[in-house]
Amino acid sequence: MVSGVWWTIGTLTLSPLFCRMSLFKARDWWALTLGEGEEFDQGCLCVGDVDNSGSGYDKIVVGSFMGMLRIFSPHPAKPDELTEADAQLLEVQFPEPVIQVELGKFVSCSELLHLAVLHPRKLSVYAVSGTAGNVEHGDQYQLRLVYEHNLQRTACNMTYGPFGGVTGHHFICIQSMDGMLMFFEQESYGFGRFLPGFLLPGPLSYCIRTDSFITVSSTRQVECYRYETLAVATDADTRQDSDQQSKSSGKRLTADWTLVLGEEALDISVPNTSPVMSSIFVLGERNLFCLKDNGQIRFMKKLEFNPSCFLPYASVSEGSTNVLMCNHNNMLLVYQDMTLKWAAQLSCVPVSVRVANFPELRGLVVTLSSDGRLQCSYMGTDPSFFTAPKVEAREVNYDEVDTEMKVLQKVIREATRTQDILPRAETEEELSLTAVVSSKLDEVSCAVMAEMNGMPVPSVTVQVKIRSRTAVQSPKMTVCVQPPLAVTQDQFVLDSMGSGCESVVRFSAFLNGLYPPADMSGDIAVSYSSATDVWMTANAEKAAERLRLCCRFSWMVSVLAETAGKLPENIREFPFSLALFFSLSF
């Protein structure tokens, strides 16, 4: 049996915990993967007492597009038991694909349930019977053909019910791909009618209370046709004949009512929950519509997801209907009218959903995916979260805890020190830069422009020493000064340096303009790759006193040239000291 607190669909009781959305998973009671490479759709699943055992429990009937028909009687797994082989009652291979399977009273001389199997060009009705076995292999089940109808047109889907108010029997209505409704009164063919304005087939359902058929046309509107109107309309073999005869005879087929949806419909369901009022549920691509049987909207629910299938069923609350809805996010949602009551996670995206009763548990949710994943699950309040095992209680030794904490803190400090991505704790860097500005001007000016307004432009040499404490790869040095200051070279590509190596780089600075600079300092940066392949940067603040001397000297030269109009050509051979001349500037 299932452990924990759980509830089933058949006997739904709402509680405060149930009324809130939870992150629970649908609990698998029984699951099986059908075949290999087979495809399934929403019409390939039905549940019911297919063998008429009278036990009140259901069997699962599944058909596939590969022509396989399977019947299962699930039960929970027991130790050392193969549930797949024991649960499967019957498997039959048909030469044609199975489009849809339904259970109903389809035989005139019997009130037992029979299985209707719809193929693209054939409708077959079978009787499923079981024979008690005399050995340990269990009961034997057989599939016997009662009657079949060969179809003149390719079938799309079908619906069934007591058309015309018959009692004790069910008729079948098949919609063809070209828009014809074909009615079969059990073993005999009744009549066929073309739907007006038909382009593509849509979902089809039957409303017992109003004796009418509900479908959604390619114009994205719900259309309702009464069985009486369809029966008295003009018969025709082709659509052209139907249009011509309806105009001449006056028995043109018209809808009883229509309602514009504005979107494609995935499925239509008319649950038989009340003899007073019928509700028509239409599942659209983005909305769930609930209509009265006269075409008026009862309510509409906007969906925040892409639905895949749904199933309305009777609610314990009078005047309301519950809806099971599956979406492409692997979620199973339970609505009571417009209110979301429960949400559970599934392992696949179902294309069909049903509710069934089994000997071990009633009200299980049966889902079928497009790739053949068949599941019987229930929803409960026991979430499938991992629970850590309980540890034995022991007294805490605070001295040991304190010692362990110190060891861990030491490990953290060491990891922080050795990891290049994090800031380093030590003061020493892998690379150090020292910039020294020469105390004398260059004998031969290295300025780009040798003269400015007829006056020579002096320059001063800057020497940068780079010392590495560890091995560095691909160092590159960049020099940055503010205009009108300029340097002879601002980019240097250096060779890789080992541990303890030293490299010297020289360049000259000069004034490249007739206006005084706003900032006389410069920046030097070296980027390199460390041993852990992380790019790092080392900076050095360049001593600017000598640069200031050079710049101010050059600027004073230009000022004096403009004031006096003339200066000696051998300006480097002044009879007084330059330091004394500019002592008041520092």
Secondary structure, DSSP 4 states (H G I P E B T S, - for coil): ---SSEE-STT----TTTTS---EEPEEEEEEE-SSS----GGGEEEE-TT---SS--EEEEE-TTSEEEEE------TT--HHHHHEEEEEE-SS---EEEEE---TT--S-EEEEEETTEEEEEEEEEE--SSTT--EEEEEEEEEEE-SS-EEEEEEE-GGG-SS--EEEEEETTSEEEEEETTEEEEEEEPTT--S---EEEETTTTEEEEE-TTSEEEEEEHHHHHHSPP-SSHHHHHHHHHHHS-----SEEEE-SS-EEEEE-----SS--EEEEEESSEEEEEETTS-EEEEEE-SS-EEEEEEEE-SSTT-EEEEEEETTSEEEEEETTEEEEEEE-SS-EEEEEEE--SS-SSEEEEEETT-EEEEEEEES------PPPPPP----HHHHHHHHHHHHHHHHHHHHH-SSSPPSSS--SEEEEEEEEEEE-SS---SSSEETTEE--EEEEEEEEEESS-BEEEEEEEEE-TTEEES--EEEPPPB-TT-EEEEEEEEEE-SSS--S---EEEEEEEE-TTS-EEEEEEEPP-HHHHHHHHHHHHHHHHHHHHS---S-GGG-SS-HHHHTGGG-
